[in-house]
Amino acid sequence: MTALRPLAFALLALAMFYVAWFARDEHLLTGLVAFALPPFLLGVAAWRGWHRAAFVAGVLALLWFSHGVMLAWSEPAQRWMALLEVALALAIIYAACLPGARARREKKSGKPE
């Protein structure tokens, strides 16, 4: 369960980022439901040790990454917020891969850590 803690922190950070980003938007409820709720729920699921949280978060992080790149490219006024979204999506992808990389390293060495 502790292997998913970095993923939970990254997902909750992304959810807080979206809350801050959409706080002054005219479509606040839509932004919160569509953007902030999924990483929050996945962060809670990862914290509680749901075994599929890393996979689902990795797949959704590809969408968040694409959204950030598209926004950074097309909206110069929101470029820094979009690049922060890209960085958080990359952190989520990295954190989602940690348990698998750790298991592969243990398998090669022949002993559990």
Beta strands, then each sheet from edge to edge (+ up, - down):
end
